[in-house]
Each structure stands twice: as structure tokens, then as C-alpha cells.
Amino acid sequence: MQIDSLSETLQDRCGSFCQPGDVVLYKVGPLQPRFSATAYLQAEESLRRAEGSRTASERATNLSEALQFFNRASASLPIGQLKSIASRFSSQGYVPGATELPLNSAQAIDPANRALEFALSPKYDNDPRKPLYESRRQCYEIVIQELQKRDEALDAAAAQGNRESIGLEPGSKLTAPENAVIPKRDEAYSIAIASDDELFHYYLYDWQVKAGRAEQLLDYDTPYIESYLRDTGSGIVECQDLLWKFYQRRDEYMHAAHALNDLATSDR
């Protein structure tokens, strides 16, 4: 199908997704992979079926199918539409759709990982890597919003003393009702922490520090946390005392001693 015919079909059937400006992007954007209209249409159909499902099992099947199809078009989804799709997944309680899809989109739009190069290297005017960095940052922000939503749901349930919605029975035994907030929150964080996107991890850690939860970083067992703590320990007050604790928790006492020595002798 030619791009003009394809764009007309998309605008007729999915006007909220494909605007005339997007058609221009698909025609001239050399960095964008070829847009999978079929995958998008199948994804939309699956998501609509999920939103109208009468049973939990039917809804789960349709949500999973929708995510698979959306992932095929993840590199070409405009950020506004990506936010809308993630929000619809989230409203259905489907955490993977609200987290995995934007994470996949971030990597799909920058397969050469030039945004990470931009973040770690000196900046200069008109750097061609900056738009890629900004695009990926917007994808990450969608994930952070989902994590915030799950944190706020847990705080609200805890404040109300609603043990059932939290996922607790009398005696503090964990349960897993469909909408229990602890399992949903844990799932969201598990997906985020399991990501192999190094740039996202730095974004996630920065958010935790800014939110006043720097100590939580010590619980993360990822390939990126040690380098983050080393790189930020001298520049971010909240992180200055974390590196030695990180090593101590892992019984790496020699490294912990070196980190404490560096901390004691550095100009703070």
C-alpha cells in the first residue's frame, strides 16, 4: 500500500491517532521505521475489546494482545498518542501496557542509543542527538507517572486503613485481589527496574532522589546503580552517603572503606 493511501485509511479509521501533520512525519522522517498500520489497527481493536470485556480473563487476553500489537508500532507512535494509550492501559489496571510500551518506544526510536551518548558527553549547540534525548525523556516520564500513580494508590489505601485493597488480610498475610495496590505497585517497579535501558535507569534514580527516596536506591540490584552512585556521589548531596552503604549491604567491606575514605577526604 502506498503511503498516501495508507495515510488516508488511517485518517478515516483512526482520526485521533493519525493527523495530517503525522502523515508528513511518516513521509519525510528518515529516522522513523516504517509505520505498521496493520499492527496499530489490530492493537486498537484488541484494546477496545478489553475495555468492553465482561470477564477478567477475557480482558487480560485482549490487553496482552493489544500490547503485543502496539509494540510492533512503538517506534512510530507520536508521543501524544503514546500517552493516551498508556493511560488507557493504566485505567484497565494493566501495568505492563503503561510501562513496557513507553520503555520499548524509547529504545525503538533510538536504536543506536545516541541519546545516552548525549547525556554522558559535553553538550554543544544544535546537537543532533538532543531531539532523540528529549523524545526518550518524554517516554520515560510516562513510566514515572505510572509509578507515581501506584505509589499514590498505596498511600491512599494505607491512610484509609483499607487492608483488602492494599492486598493484606488480618495478620499481614499478602493476598492478590485483582485490584490490590501492593501487587500493582510491585509489578510496576519490577518492570521498571528490569529494563536494560541505561538512560532510563539514570532517569528513574534521579526521580527517586528528587522525591526524597534516595535510600531506596540501595535496594536496587541493577547493572547501573553502582556507576550512578559513583558518578553522582560528589555532586548530589542526597547521594553522598550512599555508595559506602551500597557496598556494606553487599558485604563488600573493602570497597565500602574506600568509599568512606573518599567521602571523608573530599571537599563537600
MOHUPE-V612746 format. One record per backbone hydrogen bond with DSSP energy under -1.0 kcal/mol. CO is the residue of the C=O (numbers start at 0). NH is the residue of the N-H. Records with the same first field share a line. If there is no record, write none. Layout:
BEGIN
CO=NH, NH
END
This chain:
BEGIN
1=5
2=6
3=7
4=8
5=9
6=10
7=11
8=12
9=13
13=16, 17
18=22
19=23
20=24
21=25
22=26
23=27
24=28
27=29
28=31
34=36
35=39
36=40
37=41
38=42
39=43
40=44
41=45
42=46
43=47
44=48
45=49
46=50
47=51
49=52
54=58
55=59
56=60
57=61
58=62
59=63
60=64
61=65
62=66
63=67
64=68
65=69
66=70
69=72
70=73
72=75
77=81
78=82
79=83
80=84
81=85
82=86
83=87
84=88
85=89
86=90
88=93
89=92
92=94
93=97
94=98
95=99
98=102
99=103
100=104
101=105
102=106
103=107
104=108
109=112
112=116
113=117
114=118
115=119
123=126
126=129
128=132
129=133
130=134
131=135
132=136
133=137
134=138
135=139
136=140
137=141
138=142
139=143
140=144
141=145
142=146
143=147
144=148
145=149
146=150
147=151
148=152
149=153
150=154
151=155
152=156
153=157
154=158
155=159
156=161
160=162
161=165
162=166, 167
164=180
165=181
166=174
168=171
172=168
176=179
179=183
180=184
181=185
182=186
183=187
184=188
185=189
186=190
187=191
188=192
189=193
191=194
196=200
197=201
198=202
199=203
200=204
201=205
202=206
203=207
204=208
205=209
206=210
207=212
208=211
212=215
213=216
214=217
215=218
216=219
223=227
224=228
225=229
226=230
227=231
228=232
231=235
235=238
236=239
238=241
241=245
242=246
243=247
244=248
246=251
247=250
250=252
251=255
252=256
253=257
254=258
255=259
256=260
257=261
258=262
259=263
260=264
END
